[in-house]
Structure formats: C-alpha cells, structure tokens
Amino acid sequence: MVDAKSIKDSVSKKINSAKSRISSQVPAHKHCKICGITIKATSEDRICKSQECVDDFEKRGKNDKIMRIMFGVFFLAIVAPIALRLLGFGN
Ligand SMILES: [Zn+2]
C-alpha cells in the first residue's frame, strides 16, 4: 500500500530544501541597470562600478533631461493655450 502522507512529507521536504538552497545562494542584491551584472543591494546607484556603465548611465540621464525639456516645451506650446481657452482666457 502506498503511504500518501509519507510521500507528501518527502515531497514537501524536497521543495523546502530546494527553496532554502535557492535563497541561500541568492542573497539580497540588485542588478546593474546597464549590463545587468549583480551588484550589492546596499549600493546607492543602480549601476555597477564599470566605467562603460557609468558613461552609459550618464548619457541616458542626459537623454532623459532632454526628453523632459521637450515635453515641457510641447506642453507649453500645445496644452497650455488649450487649457487657458477652456478656462475662459484668451476670448
Ligand atoms: Zn554594469
């Protein structure tokens, strides 16, 4: 006769040991935004120390800034006049 309980127990034991093995092998960590390498969870930046990644990250930051400025200009040029008209200005 098959003892269902003992099978269940051994299976859950296996799962638990697999889980603990995984969690012990992978401590809390972050990944570099640029290259995806594992970095310390305590590090402030989301990138590793590699110069390539630092440069790339700065480049992206500049692009973000330009995009924000473009959006601001777009907003002022297109949305603001419409909003002002809707609010009763400019009639
Ligand atoms: Zn990196």
PDB file of the backbone (N, CA, C, O) and the ligand in Angstrom, with CONECT records:
HET     ZN  A 101       1
ATOM      1  N   MET A   1       0.830  -1.205   0.000  1.00  0.00           N
ATOM      2  CA  MET A   1       0.000   0.000   0.000  1.00  0.00           C
ATOM      3  C   MET A   1       0.868   1.261   0.000  1.00  0.00           C
ATOM      4  O   MET A   1       1.897   1.336   0.671  1.00  0.00           O
ATOM      5  N   VAL A   2       0.419   2.230  -0.766  1.00  0.00           N
ATOM      6  CA  VAL A   2       1.188   3.473  -0.847  1.00  0.00           C
ATOM      7  C   VAL A   2       0.800   4.402   0.289  1.00  0.00           C
ATOM      8  O   VAL A   2      -0.379   4.701   0.480  1.00  0.00           O
ATOM      9  N   ASP A   3       1.777   4.849   1.031  1.00  0.00           N
ATOM     10  CA  ASP A   3       1.514   5.775   2.133  1.00  0.00           C
ATOM     11  C   ASP A   3       1.553   7.206   1.585  1.00  0.00           C
ATOM     12  O   ASP A   3       2.622   7.782   1.384  1.00  0.00           O
ATOM     13  N   ALA A   4       0.373   7.757   1.352  1.00  0.00           N
ATOM     14  CA  ALA A   4       0.280   9.079   0.728  1.00  0.00           C
ATOM     15  C   ALA A   4       0.923  10.155   1.601  1.00  0.00           C
ATOM     16  O   ALA A   4       1.531  11.097   1.094  1.00  0.00           O
ATOM     17  N   LYS A   5       0.781  10.004   2.921  1.00  0.00           N
ATOM     18  CA  LYS A   5       1.300  11.035   3.824  1.00  0.00           C
ATOM     19  C   LYS A   5       2.821  11.112   3.768  1.00  0.00           C
ATOM     20  O   LYS A   5       3.403  12.196   3.745  1.00  0.00           O
ATOM     21  N   SER A   6       3.463   9.923   3.746  1.00  0.00           N
ATOM     22  CA  SER A   6       4.935   9.933   3.724  1.00  0.00           C
ATOM     23  C   SER A   6       5.449  10.477   2.397  1.00  0.00           C
ATOM     24  O   SER A   6       6.481  11.147   2.355  1.00  0.00           O
ATOM     25  N   ILE A   7       4.729  10.189   1.310  1.00  0.00           N
ATOM     26  CA  ILE A   7       5.124  10.750   0.011  1.00  0.00           C
ATOM     27  C   ILE A   7       5.013  12.271   0.058  1.00  0.00           C
ATOM     28  O   ILE A   7       5.921  12.996  -0.350  1.00  0.00           O
ATOM     29  N   LYS A   8       3.884  12.727   0.565  1.00  0.00           N
ATOM     30  CA  LYS A   8       3.654  14.175   0.685  1.00  0.00           C
ATOM     31  C   LYS A   8       4.764  14.833   1.501  1.00  0.00           C
ATOM     32  O   LYS A   8       5.308  15.872   1.126  1.00  0.00           O
ATOM     33  N   ASP A   9       5.085  14.186   2.645  1.00  0.00           N
ATOM     34  CA  ASP A   9       6.126  14.734   3.517  1.00  0.00           C
ATOM     35  C   ASP A   9       7.469  14.821   2.796  1.00  0.00           C
ATOM     36  O   ASP A   9       8.159  15.837   2.871  1.00  0.00           O
ATOM     37  N   SER A  10       7.828  13.752   2.101  1.00  0.00           N
ATOM     38  CA  SER A  10       9.138  13.750   1.445  1.00  0.00           C
ATOM     39  C   SER A  10       9.167  14.781   0.323  1.00  0.00           C
ATOM     40  O   SER A  10      10.193  15.421   0.089  1.00  0.00           O
ATOM     41  N   VAL A  11       8.040  14.943  -0.372  1.00  0.00           N
ATOM     42  CA  VAL A  11       7.978  15.939  -1.455  1.00  0.00           C
ATOM     43  C   VAL A  11       8.114  17.343  -0.882  1.00  0.00           C
ATOM     44  O   VAL A  11       8.878  18.157  -1.401  1.00  0.00           O
ATOM     45  N   SER A  12       7.376  17.629   0.186  1.00  0.00           N
ATOM     46  CA  SER A  12       7.445  18.982   0.751  1.00  0.00           C
ATOM     47  C   SER A  12       8.823  19.251   1.352  1.00  0.00           C
ATOM     48  O   SER A  12       9.307  20.382   1.339  1.00  0.00           O
ATOM     49  N   LYS A  13       9.457  18.176   1.887  1.00  0.00           N
ATOM     50  CA  LYS A  13      10.816  18.339   2.398  1.00  0.00           C
ATOM     51  C   LYS A  13      11.764  18.711   1.260  1.00  0.00           C
ATOM     52  O   LYS A  13      12.617  19.588   1.401  1.00  0.00           O
ATOM     53  N   LYS A  14      11.596  18.020   0.121  1.00  0.00           N
ATOM     54  CA  LYS A  14      12.435  18.312  -1.041  1.00  0.00           C
ATOM     55  C   LYS A  14      12.235  19.748  -1.504  1.00  0.00           C
ATOM     56  O   LYS A  14      13.195  20.456  -1.807  1.00  0.00           O
ATOM     57  N   ILE A  15      10.967  20.170  -1.554  1.00  0.00           N
ATOM     58  CA  ILE A  15      10.673  21.540  -2.004  1.00  0.00           C
ATOM     59  C   ILE A  15      11.310  22.538  -1.048  1.00  0.00           C
ATOM     60  O   ILE A  15      11.931  23.512  -1.472  1.00  0.00           O
ATOM     61  N   ASN A  16      11.147  22.284   0.253  1.00  0.00           N
ATOM     62  CA  ASN A  16      11.721  23.199   1.245  1.00  0.00           C
ATOM     63  C   ASN A  16      13.237  23.286   1.125  1.00  0.00           C
ATOM     64  O   ASN A  16      13.813  24.372   1.203  1.00  0.00           O
ATOM     65  N   SER A  17      13.886  22.123   0.933  1.00  0.00           N
ATOM     66  CA  SER A  17      15.345  22.151   0.836  1.00  0.00           C
ATOM     67  C   SER A  17      15.767  22.868  -0.442  1.00  0.00           C
ATOM     68  O   SER A  17      16.773  23.577  -0.451  1.00  0.00           O
ATOM     69  N   ALA A  18      15.014  22.691  -1.508  1.00  0.00           N
ATOM     70  CA  ALA A  18      15.327  23.400  -2.753  1.00  0.00           C
ATOM     71  C   ALA A  18      15.161  24.898  -2.553  1.00  0.00           C
ATOM     72  O   ALA A  18      15.990  25.693  -2.995  1.00  0.00           O
ATOM     73  N   LYS A  19      14.082  25.267  -1.884  1.00  0.00           N
ATOM     74  CA  LYS A  19      13.829  26.693  -1.619  1.00  0.00           C
ATOM     75  C   LYS A  19      14.953  27.311  -0.795  1.00  0.00           C
ATOM     76  O   LYS A  19      15.458  28.387  -1.114  1.00  0.00           O
ATOM     77  N   SER A  20      15.341  26.596   0.291  1.00  0.00           N
ATOM     78  CA  SER A  20      16.386  27.149   1.156  1.00  0.00           C
ATOM     79  C   SER A  20      17.713  27.208   0.419  1.00  0.00           C
ATOM     80  O   SER A  20      18.518  28.112   0.646  1.00  0.00           O
ATOM     81  N   ARG A  21      17.944  26.227  -0.479  1.00  0.00           N
ATOM     82  CA  ARG A  21      19.179  26.253  -1.251  1.00  0.00           C
ATOM     83  C   ARG A  21      19.200  27.490  -2.160  1.00  0.00           C
ATOM     84  O   ARG A  21      20.212  28.182  -2.270  1.00  0.00           O
ATOM     85  N   ILE A  22      18.059  27.747  -2.807  1.00  0.00           N
ATOM     86  CA  ILE A  22      17.982  28.905  -3.706  1.00  0.00           C
ATOM     87  C   ILE A  22      18.186  30.203  -2.922  1.00  0.00           C
ATOM     88  O   ILE A  22      18.970  31.063  -3.322  1.00  0.00           O
ATOM     89  N   SER A  23      17.468  30.334  -1.795  1.00  0.00           N
ATOM     90  CA  SER A  23      17.552  31.599  -1.060  1.00  0.00           C
ATOM     91  C   SER A  23      18.927  31.804  -0.433  1.00  0.00           C
ATOM     92  O   SER A  23      19.366  32.940  -0.251  1.00  0.00           O
ATOM     93  N   SER A  24      19.620  30.686  -0.096  1.00  0.00           N
ATOM     94  CA  SER A  24      20.953  30.860   0.475  1.00  0.00           C
ATOM     95  C   SER A  24      21.966  31.203  -0.609  1.00  0.00           C
ATOM     96  O   SER A  24      22.970  31.862  -0.341  1.00  0.00           O
ATOM     97  N   GLN A  25      21.697  30.750  -1.844  1.00  0.00           N
ATOM     98  CA  GLN A  25      22.625  31.053  -2.934  1.00  0.00           C
ATOM     99  C   GLN A  25      22.418  32.460  -3.479  1.00  0.00           C
ATOM    100  O   GLN A  25      23.346  33.070  -4.009  1.00  0.00           O
ATOM    101  N   VAL A  26      21.190  32.974  -3.346  1.00  0.00           N
ATOM    102  CA  VAL A  26      20.904  34.297  -3.905  1.00  0.00           C
ATOM    103  C   VAL A  26      20.519  35.239  -2.784  1.00  0.00           C
ATOM    104  O   VAL A  26      19.338  35.374  -2.465  1.00  0.00           O
ATOM    105  N   PRO A  27      21.513  35.899  -2.174  1.00  0.00           N
ATOM    106  CA  PRO A  27      21.190  36.890  -1.150  1.00  0.00           C
ATOM    107  C   PRO A  27      20.603  38.147  -1.788  1.00  0.00           C
ATOM    108  O   PRO A  27      20.607  38.284  -3.011  1.00  0.00           O
ATOM    109  N   ALA A  28      20.105  39.053  -0.972  1.00  0.00           N
ATOM    110  CA  ALA A  28      19.526  40.290  -1.486  1.00  0.00           C
ATOM    111  C   ALA A  28      20.549  41.009  -2.360  1.00  0.00           C
ATOM    112  O   ALA A  28      21.694  41.223  -1.963  1.00  0.00           O
ATOM    113  N   HIS A  29      20.109  41.369  -3.540  1.00  0.00           N
ATOM    114  CA  HIS A  29      21.050  42.025  -4.456  1.00  0.00           C
ATOM    115  C   HIS A  29      20.280  42.847  -5.479  1.00  0.00           C
ATOM    116  O   HIS A  29      19.059  42.739  -5.593  1.00  0.00           O
ATOM    117  N   LYS A  30      21.009  43.665  -6.217  1.00  0.00           N
ATOM    118  CA  LYS A  30      20.440  44.453  -7.302  1.00  0.00           C
ATOM    119  C   LYS A  30      21.153  44.059  -8.589  1.00  0.00           C
ATOM    120  O   LYS A  30      22.170  43.366  -8.568  1.00  0.00           O
ATOM    121  N   HIS A  31      20.612  44.503  -9.681  1.00  0.00           N
ATOM    122  CA  HIS A  31      21.281  44.287 -10.954  1.00  0.00           C
ATOM    123  C   HIS A  31      21.613  45.632 -11.572  1.00  0.00           C
ATOM    124  O   HIS A  31      20.831  46.580 -11.501  1.00  0.00           O
ATOM    125  N   CYS A  32      22.796  45.697 -12.184  1.00  0.00           N
ATOM    126  CA  CYS A  32      23.197  46.907 -12.883  1.00  0.00           C
ATOM    127  C   CYS A  32      22.172  47.205 -13.972  1.00  0.00           C
ATOM    128  O   CYS A  32      21.803  46.323 -14.749  1.00  0.00           O
ATOM    129  N   LYS A  33      21.714  48.458 -14.022  1.00  0.00           N
ATOM    130  CA  LYS A  33      20.703  48.869 -14.997  1.00  0.00           C
ATOM    131  C   LYS A  33      21.208  48.706 -16.423  1.00  0.00           C
ATOM    132  O   LYS A  33      20.430  48.439 -17.338  1.00  0.00           O
ATOM    133  N   ILE A  34      22.506  48.868 -16.604  1.00  0.00           N
ATOM    134  CA  ILE A  34      23.062  48.882 -17.953  1.00  0.00           C
ATOM    135  C   ILE A  34      23.421  47.475 -18.403  1.00  0.00           C
ATOM    136  O   ILE A  34      22.913  47.007 -19.422  1.00  0.00           O
ATOM    137  N   CYS A  35      24.295  46.786 -17.657  1.00  0.00           N
ATOM    138  CA  CYS A  35      24.787  45.488 -18.125  1.00  0.00           C
ATOM    139  C   CYS A  35      24.127  44.317 -17.411  1.00  0.00           C
ATOM    140  O   CYS A  35      24.302  43.170 -17.821  1.00  0.00           O
ATOM    141  N   GLY A  36      23.371  44.585 -16.349  1.00  0.00           N
ATOM    142  CA  GLY A  36      22.638  43.514 -15.686  1.00  0.00           C
ATOM    143  C   GLY A  36      23.454  42.689 -14.704  1.00  0.00           C
ATOM    144  O   GLY A  36      22.952  41.718 -14.138  1.00  0.00           O
ATOM    145  N   ILE A  37      24.708  43.072 -14.500  1.00  0.00           N
ATOM    146  CA  ILE A  37      25.568  42.349 -13.567  1.00  0.00           C
ATOM    147  C   ILE A  37      25.016  42.522 -12.144  1.00  0.00           C
ATOM    148  O   ILE A  37      24.389  43.533 -11.829  1.00  0.00           O
ATOM    149  N   THR A  38      25.258  41.534 -11.307  1.00  0.00           N
ATOM    150  CA  THR A  38      24.785  41.603  -9.930  1.00  0.00           C
ATOM    151  C   THR A  38      25.639  42.581  -9.136  1.00  0.00           C
ATOM    152  O   THR A  38      26.867  42.517  -9.167  1.00  0.00           O
ATOM    153  N   ILE A  39      24.969  43.496  -8.418  1.00  0.00           N
ATOM    154  CA  ILE A  39      25.687  44.456  -7.586  1.00  0.00           C
ATOM    155  C   ILE A  39      25.146  44.372  -6.169  1.00  0.00           C
ATOM    156  O   ILE A  39      24.092  43.782  -5.931  1.00  0.00           O
ATOM    157  N   LYS A  40      25.854  44.953  -5.251  1.00  0.00           N
ATOM    158  CA  LYS A  40      25.452  44.906  -3.844  1.00  0.00           C
ATOM    159  C   LYS A  40      24.107  45.596  -3.646  1.00  0.00           C
ATOM    160  O   LYS A  40      23.847  46.650  -4.225  1.00  0.00           O
ATOM    161  N   ALA A  41      23.259  44.991  -2.825  1.00  0.00           N
ATOM    162  CA  ALA A  41      21.948  45.567  -2.548  1.00  0.00           C
ATOM    163  C   ALA A  41      22.084  46.891  -1.814  1.00  0.00           C
ATOM    164  O   ALA A  41      21.193  47.739  -1.863  1.00  0.00           O
ATOM    165  N   THR A  42      23.212  47.055  -1.133  1.00  0.00           N
ATOM    166  CA  THR A  42      23.414  48.266  -0.332  1.00  0.00           C
ATOM    167  C   THR A  42      23.925  49.429  -1.173  1.00  0.00           C
ATOM    168  O   THR A  42      23.913  50.573  -0.719  1.00  0.00           O
ATOM    169  N   SER A  43      24.374  49.149  -2.397  1.00  0.00           N
ATOM    170  CA  SER A  43      24.937  50.234  -3.202  1.00  0.00           C
ATOM    171  C   SER A  43      23.847  51.218  -3.609  1.00  0.00           C
ATOM    172  O   SER A  43      22.737  50.815  -3.958  1.00  0.00           O
ATOM    173  N   GLU A  44      24.164  52.494  -3.564  1.00  0.00           N
ATOM    174  CA  GLU A  44      23.193  53.569  -3.801  1.00  0.00           C
ATOM    175  C   GLU A  44      22.717  53.583  -5.246  1.00  0.00           C
ATOM    176  O   GLU A  44      21.521  53.665  -5.529  1.00  0.00           O
ATOM    177  N   ASP A  45      23.696  53.499  -6.163  1.00  0.00           N
ATOM    178  CA  ASP A  45      23.363  53.583  -7.575  1.00  0.00           C
ATOM    179  C   ASP A  45      22.799  52.261  -8.070  1.00  0.00           C
ATOM    180  O   ASP A  45      23.026  51.208  -7.475  1.00  0.00           O
ATOM    181  N   ARG A  46      22.055  52.339  -9.176  1.00  0.00           N
ATOM    182  CA  ARG A  46      21.516  51.133  -9.768  1.00  0.00           C
ATOM    183  C   ARG A  46      22.449  50.597 -10.847  1.00  0.00           C
ATOM    184  O   ARG A  46      22.043  49.777 -11.671  1.00  0.00           O
ATOM    185  N   ILE A  47      23.697  51.055 -10.844  1.00  0.00           N
ATOM    186  CA  ILE A  47      24.642  50.589 -11.843  1.00  0.00           C
ATOM    187  C   ILE A  47      25.905  50.077 -11.166  1.00  0.00           C
ATOM    188  O   ILE A  47      26.167  50.405 -10.009  1.00  0.00           O
ATOM    189  N   CYS A  48      26.693  49.270 -11.887  1.00  0.00           N
ATOM    190  CA  CYS A  48      27.937  48.746 -11.330  1.00  0.00           C
ATOM    191  C   CYS A  48      29.036  49.797 -11.454  1.00  0.00           C
ATOM    192  O   CYS A  48      28.802  50.917 -11.908  1.00  0.00           O
ATOM    193  N   LYS A  49      30.241  49.406 -11.037  1.00  0.00           N
ATOM    194  CA  LYS A  49      31.334  50.382 -10.992  1.00  0.00           C
ATOM    195  C   LYS A  49      32.046  50.541 -12.336  1.00  0.00           C
ATOM    196  O   LYS A  49      32.921  51.394 -12.482  1.00  0.00           O
ATOM    197  N   SER A  50      31.665  49.713 -13.322  1.00  0.00           N
ATOM    198  CA  SER A  50      32.349  49.746 -14.613  1.00  0.00           C
ATOM    199  C   SER A  50      32.206  51.110 -15.292  1.00  0.00           C
ATOM    200  O   SER A  50      31.118  51.684 -15.323  1.00  0.00           O
ATOM    201  N   GLN A  51      33.317  51.622 -15.836  1.00  0.00           N
ATOM    202  CA  GLN A  51      33.321  52.955 -16.445  1.00  0.00           C
ATOM    203  C   GLN A  51      32.339  53.025 -17.606  1.00  0.00           C
ATOM    204  O   GLN A  51      31.667  54.038 -17.800  1.00  0.00           O
ATOM    205  N   GLU A  52      32.259  51.921 -18.391  1.00  0.00           N
ATOM    206  CA  GLU A  52      31.333  51.878 -19.518  1.00  0.00           C
ATOM    207  C   GLU A  52      29.906  52.127 -19.055  1.00  0.00           C
ATOM    208  O   GLU A  52      29.153  52.880 -19.673  1.00  0.00           O
ATOM    209  N   CYS A  53      29.552  51.474 -17.950  1.00  0.00           N
ATOM    210  CA  CYS A  53      28.191  51.593 -17.438  1.00  0.00           C
ATOM    211  C   CYS A  53      27.950  52.992 -16.880  1.00  0.00           C
ATOM    212  O   CYS A  53      26.870  53.558 -17.053  1.00  0.00           O
ATOM    213  N   VAL A  54      28.968  53.549 -16.206  1.00  0.00           N
ATOM    214  CA  VAL A  54      28.831  54.897 -15.657  1.00  0.00           C
ATOM    215  C   VAL A  54      28.589  55.890 -16.792  1.00  0.00           C
ATOM    216  O   VAL A  54      27.702  56.740 -16.708  1.00  0.00           O
ATOM    217  N   ASP A  55      29.403  55.769 -17.874  1.00  0.00           N
ATOM    218  CA  ASP A  55      29.246  56.661 -19.027  1.00  0.00           C
ATOM    219  C   ASP A  55      27.857  56.506 -19.645  1.00  0.00           C
ATOM    220  O   ASP A  55      27.181  57.492 -19.940  1.00  0.00           O
ATOM    221  N   ASP A  56      27.444  55.247 -19.836  1.00  0.00           N
ATOM    222  CA  ASP A  56      26.164  54.973 -20.475  1.00  0.00           C
ATOM    223  C   ASP A  56      25.020  55.523 -19.637  1.00  0.00           C
ATOM    224  O   ASP A  56      24.045  56.070 -20.153  1.00  0.00           O
ATOM    225  N   PHE A  57      25.172  55.358 -18.323  1.00  0.00           N
ATOM    226  CA  PHE A  57      24.129  55.822 -17.411  1.00  0.00           C
ATOM    227  C   PHE A  57      23.994  57.341 -17.484  1.00  0.00           C
ATOM    228  O   PHE A  57      22.889  57.884 -17.482  1.00  0.00           O
ATOM    229  N   GLU A  58      25.160  58.022 -17.550  1.00  0.00           N
ATOM    230  CA  GLU A  58      25.150  59.486 -17.656  1.00  0.00           C
ATOM    231  C   GLU A  58      24.503  59.933 -18.956  1.00  0.00           C
ATOM    232  O   GLU A  58      23.736  60.895 -18.989  1.00  0.00           O
ATOM    233  N   LYS A  59      24.833  59.206 -20.041  1.00  0.00           N
ATOM    234  CA  LYS A  59      24.262  59.513 -21.352  1.00  0.00           C
ATOM    235  C   LYS A  59      22.744  59.391 -21.291  1.00  0.00           C
ATOM    236  O   LYS A  59      22.018  60.249 -21.793  1.00  0.00           O
ATOM    237  N   ARG A  60      22.281  58.323 -20.673  1.00  0.00           N
ATOM    238  CA  ARG A  60      20.841  58.108 -20.557  1.00  0.00           C
ATOM    239  C   ARG A  60      20.205  59.210 -19.733  1.00  0.00           C
ATOM    240  O   ARG A  60      19.110  59.682 -20.041  1.00  0.00           O
ATOM    241  N   GLY A  61      20.905  59.617 -18.678  1.00  0.00           N
ATOM    242  CA  GLY A  61      20.387  60.688 -17.833  1.00  0.00           C
ATOM    243  C   GLY A  61      20.223  61.967 -18.628  1.00  0.00           C
ATOM    244  O   GLY A  61      19.237  62.685 -18.466  1.00  0.00           O
ATOM    245  N   LYS A  62      21.204  62.256 -19.500  1.00  0.00           N
ATOM    246  CA  LYS A  62      21.133  63.451 -20.344  1.00  0.00           C
ATOM    247  C   LYS A  62      19.954  63.349 -21.296  1.00  0.00           C
ATOM    248  O   LYS A  62      19.222  64.320 -21.487  1.00  0.00           O
ATOM    249  N   ASN A  63      19.765  62.162 -21.903  1.00  0.00           N
ATOM    250  CA  ASN A  63      18.641  61.965 -22.801  1.00  0.00           C
ATOM    251  C   ASN A  63      17.320  62.171 -22.072  1.00  0.00           C
ATOM    252  O   ASN A  63      16.387  62.768 -22.608  1.00  0.00           O
ATOM    253  N   ASP A  64      17.253  61.669 -20.845  1.00  0.00           N
ATOM    254  CA  ASP A  64      16.059  61.850 -20.042  1.00  0.00           C
ATOM    255  C   ASP A  64      15.769  63.317 -19.834  1.00  0.00           C
ATOM    256  O   ASP A  64      14.620  63.751 -19.913  1.00  0.00           O
ATOM    257  N   LYS A  65      16.838  64.099 -19.562  1.00  0.00           N
ATOM    258  CA  LYS A  65      16.682  65.530 -19.318  1.00  0.00           C
ATOM    259  C   LYS A  65      16.150  66.216 -20.576  1.00  0.00           C
ATOM    260  O   LYS A  65      15.245  67.047 -20.512  1.00  0.00           O
ATOM    261  N   ILE A  66      16.733  65.850 -21.726  1.00  0.00           N
ATOM    262  CA  ILE A  66      16.292  66.436 -23.000  1.00  0.00           C
ATOM    263  C   ILE A  66      14.831  66.091 -23.246  1.00  0.00           C
ATOM    264  O   ILE A  66      14.048  66.945 -23.659  1.00  0.00           O
ATOM    265  N   MET A  67      14.467  64.843 -22.993  1.00  0.00           N
ATOM    266  CA  MET A  67      13.082  64.420 -23.194  1.00  0.00           C
ATOM    267  C   MET A  67      12.143  65.220 -22.305  1.00  0.00           C
ATOM    268  O   MET A  67      11.047  65.596 -22.720  1.00  0.00           O
ATOM    269  N   ARG A  68      12.582  65.476 -21.082  1.00  0.00           N
ATOM    270  CA  ARG A  68      11.755  66.235 -20.142  1.00  0.00           C
ATOM    271  C   ARG A  68      11.573  67.672 -20.636  1.00  0.00           C
ATOM    272  O   ARG A  68      10.479  68.234 -20.567  1.00  0.00           O
ATOM    273  N   ILE A  69      12.665  68.254 -21.135  1.00  0.00           N
ATOM    274  CA  ILE A  69      12.583  69.620 -21.653  1.00  0.00           C
ATOM    275  C   ILE A  69      11.659  69.660 -22.869  1.00  0.00           C
ATOM    276  O   ILE A  69      10.824  70.556 -22.993  1.00  0.00           O
ATOM    277  N   MET A  70      11.814  68.682 -23.766  1.00  0.00           N
ATOM    278  CA  MET A  70      10.967  68.615 -24.954  1.00  0.00           C
ATOM    279  C   MET A  70       9.493  68.501 -24.564  1.00  0.00           C
ATOM    280  O   MET A  70       8.622  69.142 -25.152  1.00  0.00           O
ATOM    281  N   PHE A  71       9.245  67.676 -23.565  1.00  0.00           N
ATOM    282  CA  PHE A  71       7.875  67.504 -23.109  1.00  0.00           C
ATOM    283  C   PHE A  71       7.336  68.806 -22.526  1.00  0.00           C
ATOM    284  O   PHE A  71       6.181  69.169 -22.749  1.00  0.00           O
ATOM    285  N   GLY A  72       8.189  69.503 -21.775  1.00  0.00           N
ATOM    286  CA  GLY A  72       7.788  70.779 -21.194  1.00  0.00           C
ATOM    287  C   GLY A  72       7.450  71.785 -22.278  1.00  0.00           C
ATOM    288  O   GLY A  72       6.449  72.496 -22.180  1.00  0.00           O
ATOM    289  N   VAL A  73       8.294  71.850 -23.329  1.00  0.00           N
ATOM    290  CA  VAL A  73       8.052  72.772 -24.440  1.00  0.00           C
ATOM    291  C   VAL A  73       6.753  72.408 -25.146  1.00  0.00           C
ATOM    292  O   VAL A  73       5.932  73.273 -25.452  1.00  0.00           O
ATOM    293  N   PHE A  74       6.584  71.128 -25.396  1.00  0.00           N
ATOM    294  CA  PHE A  74       5.370  70.635 -26.043  1.00  0.00           C
ATOM    295  C   PHE A  74       4.141  71.011 -25.227  1.00  0.00           C
ATOM    296  O   PHE A  74       3.122  71.453 -25.757  1.00  0.00           O
ATOM    297  N   PHE A  75       4.272  70.820 -23.922  1.00  0.00           N
ATOM    298  CA  PHE A  75       3.152  71.103 -23.032  1.00  0.00           C
ATOM    299  C   PHE A  75       2.780  72.588 -23.098  1.00  0.00           C
ATOM    300  O   PHE A  75       1.609  72.948 -23.212  1.00  0.00           O
ATOM    301  N   LEU A  76       3.825  73.450 -23.021  1.00  0.00           N
ATOM    302  CA  LEU A  76       3.581  74.891 -23.033  1.00  0.00           C
ATOM    303  C   LEU A  76       2.988  75.337 -24.367  1.00  0.00           C
ATOM    304  O   LEU A  76       2.087  76.174 -24.407  1.00  0.00           O
ATOM    305  N   ALA A  77       3.512  74.759 -25.473  1.00  0.00           N
ATOM    306  CA  ALA A  77       3.125  75.219 -26.801  1.00  0.00           C
ATOM    307  C   ALA A  77       1.742  74.731 -27.205  1.00  0.00           C
ATOM    308  O   ALA A  77       1.039  75.428 -27.937  1.00  0.00           O
ATOM    309  N   ILE A  78       1.338  73.564 -26.752  1.00  0.00           N
ATOM    310  CA  ILE A  78       0.099  72.963 -27.247  1.00  0.00           C
ATOM    311  C   ILE A  78      -0.961  72.860 -26.171  1.00  0.00           C
ATOM    312  O   ILE A  78      -2.110  73.250 -26.383  1.00  0.00           O
ATOM    313  N   VAL A  79      -0.584  72.340 -25.023  1.00  0.00           N
ATOM    314  CA  VAL A  79      -1.590  72.079 -23.990  1.00  0.00           C
ATOM    315  C   VAL A  79      -1.991  73.360 -23.270  1.00  0.00           C
ATOM    316  O   VAL A  79      -3.173  73.574 -23.002  1.00  0.00           O
ATOM    317  N   ALA A  80      -1.019  74.216 -22.954  1.00  0.00           N
ATOM    318  CA  ALA A  80      -1.319  75.419 -22.177  1.00  0.00           C
ATOM    319  C   ALA A  80      -2.337  76.329 -22.862  1.00  0.00           C
ATOM    320  O   ALA A  80      -3.282  76.758 -22.199  1.00  0.00           O
ATOM    321  N   PRO A  81      -2.195  76.655 -24.187  1.00  0.00           N
ATOM    322  CA  PRO A  81      -3.207  77.507 -24.830  1.00  0.00           C
ATOM    323  C   PRO A  81      -4.596  76.894 -24.794  1.00  0.00           C
ATOM    324  O   PRO A  81      -5.584  77.600 -24.589  1.00  0.00           O
ATOM    325  N   ILE A  82      -4.676  75.580 -24.991  1.00  0.00           N
ATOM    326  CA  ILE A  82      -5.980  74.901 -24.955  1.00  0.00           C
ATOM    327  C   ILE A  82      -6.565  75.002 -23.559  1.00  0.00           C
ATOM    328  O   ILE A  82      -7.746  75.300 -23.382  1.00  0.00           O
ATOM    329  N   ALA A  83      -5.714  74.747 -22.565  1.00  0.00           N
ATOM    330  CA  ALA A  83      -6.170  74.792 -21.184  1.00  0.00           C
ATOM    331  C   ALA A  83      -6.635  76.197 -20.824  1.00  0.00           C
ATOM    332  O   ALA A  83      -7.658  76.371 -20.163  1.00  0.00           O
ATOM    333  N   LEU A  84      -5.864  77.214 -21.272  1.00  0.00           N
ATOM    334  CA  LEU A  84      -6.240  78.603 -20.976  1.00  0.00           C
ATOM    335  C   LEU A  84      -7.581  78.944 -21.622  1.00  0.00           C
ATOM    336  O   LEU A  84      -8.416  79.618 -21.019  1.00  0.00           O
ATOM    337  N   ARG A  85      -7.781  78.467 -22.873  1.00  0.00           N
ATOM    338  CA  ARG A  85      -9.031  78.756 -23.554  1.00  0.00           C
ATOM    339  C   ARG A  85     -10.197  78.087 -22.826  1.00  0.00           C
ATOM    340  O   ARG A  85     -11.263  78.679 -22.658  1.00  0.00           O
ATOM    341  N   LEU A  86      -9.973  76.853 -22.401  1.00  0.00           N
ATOM    342  CA  LEU A  86     -11.005  76.119 -21.676  1.00  0.00           C
ATOM    343  C   LEU A  86     -11.351  76.817 -20.375  1.00  0.00           C
ATOM    344  O   LEU A  86     -12.491  76.775 -19.911  1.00  0.00           O
ATOM    345  N   LEU A  87     -10.337  77.466 -19.790  1.00  0.00           N
ATOM    346  CA  LEU A  87     -10.579  78.145 -18.511  1.00  0.00           C
ATOM    347  C   LEU A  87     -11.201  79.532 -18.718  1.00  0.00           C
ATOM    348  O   LEU A  87     -11.514  80.230 -17.753  1.00  0.00           O
ATOM    349  N   GLY A  88     -11.375  79.920 -19.979  1.00  0.00           N
ATOM    350  CA  GLY A  88     -12.042  81.193 -20.256  1.00  0.00           C
ATOM    351  C   GLY A  88     -11.110  82.337 -20.547  1.00  0.00           C
ATOM    352  O   GLY A  88     -11.545  83.480 -20.688  1.00  0.00           O
ATOM    353  N   PHE A  89      -9.788  82.029 -20.642  1.00  0.00           N
ATOM    354  CA  PHE A  89      -8.839  83.073 -21.010  1.00  0.00           C
ATOM    355  C   PHE A  89      -8.711  83.143 -22.523  1.00  0.00           C
ATOM    356  O   PHE A  89      -9.018  82.176 -23.221  1.00  0.00           O
ATOM    357  N   GLY A  90      -8.271  84.254 -23.017  1.00  0.00           N
ATOM    358  CA  GLY A  90      -7.945  84.399 -24.428  1.00  0.00           C
ATOM    359  C   GLY A  90      -9.189  84.546 -25.315  1.00  0.00           C
ATOM    360  O   GLY A  90      -9.078  84.419 -26.534  1.00  0.00           O
ATOM    361  N   ASN A  91     -10.323  84.798 -24.759  1.00  0.00           N
ATOM    362  CA  ASN A  91     -11.522  85.035 -25.579  1.00  0.00           C
ATOM    363  C   ASN A  91     -11.683  86.512 -25.896  1.00  0.00           C
ATOM    364  O   ASN A  91     -12.634  86.897 -26.575  1.00  0.00           O
TER     365      ASN A  91
HETATM  366 ZN    ZN A 101      27.193  47.439 -15.373  1.00  0.00          ZN2+
END
